[in-house]
């Protein structure tokens, strides 16, 4: 990665560790993210989106190890199916781990997680040394931003950092499946 790109990731990670809100490209749209263990940052993010906490959030990661602290294990056949889809644009609902904060799960016993295939989003997770909250960059029930200009149009200066880059080729947000049953939740 070029020095400029590494510097931008360093700045984004510094923002993440300082409790900031970050916008970044994902497989289909720009995402909004923060430290999943920082309740104040998550509260700010939910207020910005006008999203109720009971809906729950998605975590993205560069690898499965970054998600492991937040989820329960699965039976081997179910886990094998999940791992075959990652990294990739499929989000899976796992049973939430016992110490996973309710601000992540909402009113659900599960947590939505994905090992992202987007190279910049994965690099951001590696730079932060953590999974991060990933929710579409929009006000609830409105269209999400697909570029940095859309971020500034929707949120102005209310975000702490925008990691510029191109979104992936997906036409809409990632699909969501239940990891235990394989059932499609969102196409």
N, C-alpha and C positions, 0 to 999 in steps of 0.2 A: 504494500500500500504506500502511496506517495506520502511524503512528509506532511503535506497540507491535510490529507485525509486522516492521518494519524493524529494530527493536532486537533482537528474537529471532533474526533472520537474522544480524545482526552478531555476537551472542554465539556462535551456532553456527559461523560462519566463524572466529572467534577460537579456538574449541576445535579446529577442523579444522587450523588452521595451527600449533597448539601440540601436535599429535600425539594429539589426543583422539579418542574414539569417540563417534559421534553416532547417535541413532535419529531417524527422520523418516518421514513418510507417503509412500507411492508409489502407483502406479496400483491395486494390489490389497491390499497388506499394508504394515506398517511395515518399513522397511529399516534395516540397520545399515551405517554407512559411516565412512570415514576417508580420509585423504590416500593416494592410490594409490602415491605415491613414498616413503612413510614405512614402511619395512620393519618397524620396531618396532610401529607402530600396527596394521599388517596382522597381525602375529604375535599381538598381543593380541586382535584381533577373532576370528581363527581359534581361539584357545584358548578364548575366551568361548563361541563356538558349538560347540566340540568338533568342528571341521571340519578334515579333513586338507588340507594345502596342495596336494596333487596334483590336487584337484578343480577348482581355478581359481576365479576370481571374476568378477563383472560390474562394469563401470563404467557409470555414468549420467552424462549431461551435459545442459547447457541447449541446446547446439548442436553441430554436427559438428566445428567447429574445436577444441573442448575434447577431442575423442577422437583427432584426427589424430596427435598425437605418439606414440600407443600402438599404432597399426595401420599396416599396409601398404595401398597403394592397391589398388583393384579395377578390373577392366575396366569401361568406361563403362556397358554394359547392366546389369551386376550392381549397380553403385553407384546407378544410376537407380532400380532396384527398391527398394533399401534406403531411399533418400531419399524415395520416395513414401510410405513407411510411417511416417516421422518428422515431427514428434514424435508418438510413439505407443507403444502397449504391446507392440511387437515388439522383442525382443533379437536381435541378429545376431552370428554368429561371423565375425570378420575374421581374416585372417592377422595374427599379432602382429608389431609392429615389432621391429627388431633390438635396441633398447635397452629393451624392455618387460621389467620384472622378472619372474622366474619365480614370485614369490609371487602374481602376478596371473594368469598363464597356467596355473599348475600343471604338469601333465605333458602339456599340449596345445600344439600349434603355433599355436593360435588364441586370440583374446581375445573374450569376450562383451561387447558394448557396446550402449547404447541412448540415444537422445535422448529424454528423458522428456517425456511429455505432462502429468505431474502439475504443476500450477502452483507448489506450494510446494517440491517437489523441484527443479524447474528454477530457482526463485529461490535456493535453497540453493547450487546449482552456480554461479550467477552471483555470489552473494555471496562464495563461496570463490575464484572466479576459476579454477576447475578442474573437471575431471571428478572424481567421487568413487566409491569402492568402494560397491557396493550389493548387499547380500546380505540375504535375508529375516531378520527379527528372530525367530530361534528357535534352540534347541539343535538340532543336526543331527538330522534324521528326526523332528522333533516339529512340531506346528502353529505357524505364525508368528503374531505379534501383529498385531492389526488396529486397535489403539488404544493410547493412552499407558498406560492401566491395564494392558494386557497386557504392555507393556514392563517396567513396574515389577514385575509378578508374575513374569516370567521372569528378569529380570536384577537386580532390586533397585537398588542404587546402584553397580553395576559399570560403568555407562556414564558418560561425562563430560558429555553434554548430550542432552536429549530435546526435539526440535522438535515441539511439539504441533500437531496438525491432523488433518483427516479424510483417510482413504485414499480412493482413487478407487473406481469402481463395479465394477471387475473382481472376479469371484468367486474367482480363483486367480492365482498368479504369472504373469507375462508369458510368452508363447510365445517359443521360441528357434529360430532358423533359421540354416542355414549360408549366408553371404553369397555364396559362389561358386556353389554348386549350387542354392540355394533350398530345400534339403531341410529338412523339419520335424524338429527335434531334441527339443523339448519342447512339447507341446500346451498 
